[in-house]
C-alpha cells in the first residue's frame, strides 16, 4: 500500500477515474447496442435518432480522454455505415 501522502492521493484519484471511465464506456456500449438492435429490426425511424445520441456519447468520451479520437471515429463510422445500409435497403429502388 502507498505510504506517502502524494501516493495515497494519486491512488484515490486513479480509483475515481477508473469508475468514471467505466461508466462512460458502459454508456457507449449501451447506446451502440441500441443502434445495432434497431438496425437488425429494420427500424430506420428510430435508428437514425439513436445513432445521433450514440455518436454524441462517443465523441464526449473523446473530450474526457476515455477514448482516443481514431477509436471513436471508427466506432461512429461503423455505426453510421450500418444505418446507411439500412436506409438503402428500406428505400424503394429507382
C-alpha positions in Angstrom: 0.0 0.0 0.0 1.1 3.6 -0.7 2.9 5.3 2.2 3.5 8.8 1.1 0.7 11.4 1.1 1.1 12.1 -2.6 0.9 8.4 -3.5 -2.2 7.9 -1.4 -3.8 10.9 -3.1 -2.8 9.6 -6.6 -4.3 6.2 -5.8 -7.6 7.8 -4.7 -7.7 9.9 -7.9 -7.0 6.8 -10.1 -9.8 4.9 -8.4 -12.2 7.8 -9.1 -11.1 8.0 -12.7 -11.5 4.2 -13.3 -15.1 4.4 -12.0 -15.9 7.4 -14.2 -14.3 5.8 -17.3 -16.2 2.5 -16.7 -19.5 4.4 -16.5 -18.7 6.2 -19.8 -17.6 3.1 -21.6 -20.7 1.3 -20.4 -22.9 4.1 -21.7 -21.2 3.9 -25.1 -21.7 0.1 -25.2 -25.4 0.5 -24.3 -26.1 3.1 -27.0 -24.1 1.2 -29.6 -26.1 -1.9 -28.8 -29.4 0.0 -29.1 -28.4 1.3 -32.6 -27.4 -2.2 -33.7 -30.6 -3.7 -32.4 -32.7 -1.2 -34.3 -30.7 -1.9 -37.5 -31.4 -5.6 -37.0 -35.1 -4.9 -36.7 -35.0 -2.7 -39.8 -36.4 0.3 -37.8 -35.0 3.2 -39.7 -37.3 5.8 -38.0 -35.7 5.0 -34.6 -32.2 4.0 -35.7 -31.3 7.5 -37.1 -32.0 9.4 -33.8 -30.4 6.6 -31.8 -27.3 7.0 -34.0 -27.1 10.7 -33.2 -27.3 10.0 -29.5 -24.6 7.3 -29.7 -22.4 9.5 -31.8 -22.7 12.3 -29.3 -21.9 10.0 -26.4 -18.9 8.5 -28.1 -17.4 11.9 -29.0 -18.0 13.2 -25.5 -15.8 10.3 -24.3 -13.1 11.7 -26.5 -13.2 15.1 -24.8 -13.0 13.3 -21.5 -10.0 11.3 -22.7 -11.7 8.0 -22.2 -11.3 7.1 -25.9 -8.8 8.2 -28.5 -10.2 10.2 -31.4 -9.4 7.5 -34.0 -11.1 4.8 -31.9 -14.2 6.9 -31.5 -14.2 7.9 -35.2 -14.0 4.2 -36.1 -16.9 3.3 -33.9 -19.1 6.1 -35.2 -18.2 5.3 -38.8 -19.2 1.6 -38.4 -22.5 2.5 -36.8 -23.2 5.1 -39.4 -22.4 2.6 -42.1 -24.9 0.1 -40.7 -27.6 2.8 -40.5 -26.8 3.9 -44.1 -27.1 0.3 -45.4 -30.5 0.1 -43.7 -31.5 3.3 -45.5 -30.6 1.7 -48.8 -32.4 -1.5 -48.1 -35.6 0.3 -46.9 -35.7 2.9 -49.6 -37.6 1.9 -52.8 -35.3 1.1 -55.8 -35.4 3.7 -58.5 
